[in-house]
Each structure stands twice: as C-alpha cells, then as structure tokens.
Amino acid sequence: MCSMMPVYDITYLNSFYRQVGFYTRKARHLKQVAKICISKYDGDIPSTVDELLLLPGVGAKIAHLVMIMAWNKVEGICVDTHVHRVSNRLGWVSRPGTKQETRSPEETRVSLQQWLPKEEWVSINLLLVGFGQTICTPLRPRCAKCTEEENMDMIKVGPAGGQEQRGTRWDEKGRGEVVQIFVSYNHNTVHSLQFLFYENGKLVMSNKHGATECESFCAVTFDYPTEFLTSISGSFRTSYGWSFLSSISFGTNKGSYGPFGTPSADANFTFQIGNYRSFGGFHGSKNGFGVESFGVYMKPIITSMILFKDPPVKVKNEGVPGKKV
C-alpha cells in the first residue's frame, strides 16, 4: 500500500505540514523515511529502537513512542520539551553525580528511568505533557493555579480512639512529605509517634506525640521521594476510661511496616489513603501514657494527579502479530 501513495511528491507532503513548525524539513524527512521503509523493510517500519534512530529526523522520543504505539513494547520514556521542563522544575531529575538540572531531554529520560517504576513510563508522558501545555508553561507558568488547587481545604479523617480527647491535642496538618516515622512502644501500647518531614528543601523533625516511656523503638525510613503513605491501620484499647493506641501499621506504595505493638479487639481502624499522594498530615491527642487518638488529613485530587489515557486502537496487521497503531 505504501508504494501506491504519492509519498515522493514533496509538494504533496508540504501540504500536510504547513500548520506545524519546520514543515519543510519534516516533509523532507518523511520522504526519506518512506524510501527507506519501502526498500529495507518491505513497506513496514523498524522494530527496534536502534533501527528507528537510524531513520532521518527520528530521535529518542519518537523512537520510544513508535515502540509503544506500533510494537506494544515499553523500552523507554518519551521525553519531549514539556516532560523535560516540568521534571526539572519539580526537582525530579539531575545530571549524573550533581544537583544541577539536566541539559537535554535525553539526559532527563535517563535520569527519570533510574527511579521511576517501569509501569509508569507510559503514563508519565501523558501526565506531564498535558500539565506542561496548560499549567506549567515555558514562559508564563500558571503557578497560582497549582497553589490554588493544592491549598484547597483538606479532609480531616478521624481521629480514631479516644473520642473525648481528654489529653493534649496535636496537629501536623499540611505536612504530607514524610521521610521517617519514629515509633516507641511495648507489647500493648504505642507510647509515642514522631515524624521527620521534608519541607522547603529541608528535613524538619516534629514534636514527640505521646509519653516518654520506651521499651521498644523503631525508625521507619521511607525511600523518599518515591515512597509515600497509602494506608495506616491499627487498634486501640481502653483502660480505666482512658484510650490507648495499642498497635499501628503503615502501608506505602512499596511495602508495609508493622504492626508495632499488639493488635487489640477493642477498636480497630483503617485509613485507606490511596496511590495518588493524597496524604496531607497527621493529627490526634496524647496523654501521660501514650497516644490517645490518631487521625490523618487527606488532600483532594488535583488536576495534575489525573491521568487521561486513550488506549491504543488495535487493528489487524497482516504478517505482524501483536503490532498496534
């Protein structure tokens, strides 16, 4: 079918590209690519990244995009100017061995692939391209829009445990970037909780919430920034009218920690935070024996968290099983 199309007429090709930048160059490259595909690949396209990169005008972004869309193989992240810009602004990437910004989309691709799970390599492009085109634009980024959404009222969940809260209340609202959690406990009581947060480029330690007693101690260290809270569960017991946190466990996108203490049948709780980085802080109360009540804050999902995915359309390809366009 390719040999029947007037692909060798540069004027014909230019008519399709006039609305985009560098249309004459792109038309010329398309003409050259068509000749190569007809002569070398019998009218088909290369099936490896290395072969695609040999085609005129094809860089790493297009090569990986073709592998995903045409051959259903994810071998790399498609990084265009938007993904490159936003990744650097968010501090997600850096040049090897430094804290300096990456200088090219290819450096950004390599840096992202070092820490981003492979199952997110396709969605990260869809997420950041749209975000970069509409919010995080190159010249006049709409930073106020991000701030407006991020500052929406959080949802206060709980607290579980002592409903009367006769002890001292504590609140860590807005502190959602957790690096470490320190737990002091014994066989049936969580005596205290303390948190290490990442705020404005610095590590900040919270106050200790609970009693000073300590029979057992554990420092839960997250693989920050790629690891984050997705659930918290535990139980409370009551004694002489007082409520005590008897056990607590923390779930993340990479694993689970706990239980610390001993689960009690008196009162159990589970806070399902989810996989959208929706955690917004802790709150609760303490007494002279330990943690009296415990709750969390949830951040509403904002625009940049939503992935709009259009699944590839499967078509029948003669002699090329598994290929998608």
N, C-alpha and C positions, 0 to 999 in steps of 0.2 A: 504494500500500500504506500510505503514511503516513496518509492520510485515514481508513483503517479502524481505526487504533489509537486507544485511548482516551486520547490524549495530553493532552486538555484537562481531564481529571479530576485536580485537584491532590492529592486523597487517594490516588488510584491511584499517582501519581508518588512521593508521600512514602513509600509502602511499599517502594520500591526504594532509597531513600536513607537510611533510618533508621540504618544502621550506619556512616555517614560523617559527618564534621563539617559543620555548616551545611546540613543536608539540606533544610530548608525553602526556603532561598534557592536551592539548586541545582535543586530541583524547580520553583520559580517560573521560574528562568531557562530551564530545559528547555522549559517550556510556551510561553514567549515565543519561543524559538528555533524550535520546531516550527511555530508560526503563521507566522513569517517565511519559513521554508523552503518551506512549502506555498504561500503566497501569492506569493512573489517568485521562488522557484527551482523551482517545479513539483514540489515534494517532494524535490528534491535539496539539496545543500549548496553554499555558495560555493566558488569555485575559485581565489581569490587571498587572500593574507594580509590585504590591506587590507579586503576584504569580510568576511572571517571576524572581524576585530577589531571590526566594527560590530555583531556579534551580542551580545546581553546575556550577561554573565558569561564571555566569551571573551577571554583575554589572549594575550600573545605566545607563551607556552609551548604552549597548546592550539592556537593558530593554526598554528604551525610543525609541531606533531605531526600535525594533520589534513592539512597539505600533504604530509607524508612518507607517512603511512599510507593516506590516501584518494586522493591525486593523484600519488603517487610523484615528488614534487618536493622537493628539499632546498634551502630558501631561508634557513634559519637554524637555530641550535642551540636545542633545547628545554631551557630552564634553569628548574629548579624550586628549591625551598629547599635540596635536597641538593647539586645542582650548584653553586649559589651559595655555600654554606658551604664545601664542600671546595675549590673553586677558590681561594677567599680564603685558607684555611688553608695551602694549598700554595704560595701566592705567585704564582699563575699570572695573576692579574688585578689591575688597579688603576684608580683613577679617572683620567681623561684628564689628562696632564701632572703627575701626582703619584705618590707611592708608597703612597697611602692605599688601604684596602680599598674595593671597590665597595659601594654602599649598597643596591642593589636587584638582583633577578635580571636585569632588562633591562640595567643597566649591565654586569653580568657577561657577558651574552650578547654585547654589542657588543665588550667587551674580548677575550673568547675568540676571536671571529671575526677579530680583527685579526691573529692569529698562527697559529691552529690551521688546518692544511690542511683544505680543504673535504671531502675524502674521510673525515675523522674526525668530522664534525659530527654524524652519527647515533650512532656508537659511543661518543662521549664521554658522552652522556646515559646509555646503558646501563651504562657502566663506573662513573660516579660516583654514580648513584642507588643502585645496589646496595651500593657501598662506603660511602656515607653512611648507609644504613639499618642496616648490620650492624657496621661498624667505626668510621667517623668520624662517630659520632652527635652530635647537638647538645649534650646536657648532660653525658654521661659517655662521651666518646670512648675507645675501646679502644686507646690509643696503644701500650700494651705489646704488643698483638698485632702491630702494624706492626713494632715494633722486634724482636720475636721472630722474625718471618719474615725481615726484612732482615738480621739477624745470623746467619742460617744459614751454615754453612761454605761458602765459595766453592770453585769448582772451579779448580784450578791447571792451566793448559794450557801445555805446553811445559816448558822452553824449547826452541826450535829453535836450531840452531847448535852451538857447542862443547859437546859432551856432558861432557867432563871438567871444564869450567869452571875452568880454571887461573887465570883472572883474578879480579877483585873482584866479588862478587855485590852486586846492588842489588834493592830490593823496594819497590813502591808499592801494596801490597795495600790494598784498601778505598777507593782514590782513583779513583772512577769518573766524576766530573763534570769532563770535560776541556774547557777553554776554548781552549787553544793548544798546539801541538806545535812545538818548535824542532828543526830538523834541520841538522847540519853534515856535509858530505860532499864527496867528489871523484868522479872518474869511475868508481872501482871499490870505494870503501869509504865506509860511513856512519861518520863519526868519532864523533859523539855525538848523543844524544837528550836533550831536556829538556822538561818539561811544566809548563803552568800549569793548576792545578786551582781549582775553586770549592768552598770548604769553609766551612760555618758562616757564610755571608753575606760571606765574604772571598775574594779571589784569593790563592792560595798557589803560589809557584814551587818546583818540585822541584830537587834537585841535578842537576848535569850528569852524565849517564851516558855515559862514553867518554873520548876523548882531547881535548886542547886544540887540535889541528890544525883548520884550517878553510879550505878553498878555495872552497866554495860554501855558502850558508846560505839557509834558507827558514823563514819563520814561517807555519805553517798555522793559520789563525784560523777557528774554528767559529762558526756563528750560534747561540751558546748563549743560552737553554737548549733551543731547538727542534731543534738539530742535534746528533747524537750518533753515536758509532762503531758501525758494523755489521760491519766486516771489516778485517783487516790482513793484508797479504801481502808477501812479499819473498824474498830469497835470500841464501845465504852462500857464501863461497869459502874455501878453505884455502890456507895458505902456510907452509911450514916447520913443519908440525904445529900451527899456530895457526888458529883460526877467526875470520872477519871478516864482519860484516854488510855485504853489497855493495850491496843495494838494499832499499827499503821503500816501501810504498804504503798509504794509509789510505782506507777507504771509509766513507761516512756515509749517513744516510737522505736526504741532499740532494745528494750528489755524490761525487767521488773526488779524491784528492790524490796526486801522484807519477806514476811512480816517482822516488825520489830515489836517485842512484847508478845503477849499471848492473846489470841482472839477470844472474845467473850460472847456469850449468848445473850447478854442483856440487851444490847442495842448495836446494830451494825449499820454502816453507811458506805456508800459508793458514789464517788463523783466522777462521772464519765466526761472528760474534757474534750476528747476527740483529737483528730490529726491535723487541725487547722491552726495550730499555735494559738489557741484561744485562751490559754491560761492568763489571768490578769492579776494574781496576787493571793495572799493568804489572809485570814482573819480568825479571831477566836477569843478565848479567855483563858486565864490561868489562875491557879490557887497555890497554896503553900505546899501542895503535894505533887502537882504536875499540871498537865494540860486539861482544862475543864471542858472546853468546847473547841470545835475546829470547823472552819469553812473555807471556801475559795471564792474568788471573783472570776467571772467569765467575760471575755471580750466578744462582742458581736462580730460576726464575719464581715470583713470589709471588702471592697471591690477587688483589691489586688490578690485576695486569697482565692477567688473563684476562678476555676479553670473551665474555659469554654472549649469543648472538644468536639470536632467534627470527624467522626470515624471515616477512614478511607473507604471509598466505594469499590467493592470488589467487582471485577469484570472478567470475562473469560478471555484468557490469553493462550493462543494456540502454541503448544510446544514449550511453554514456560510455566510450569506448575508453581503455584504459590506466589506468583507475582501480583502486585497490586498497583493500581494507578489512581 
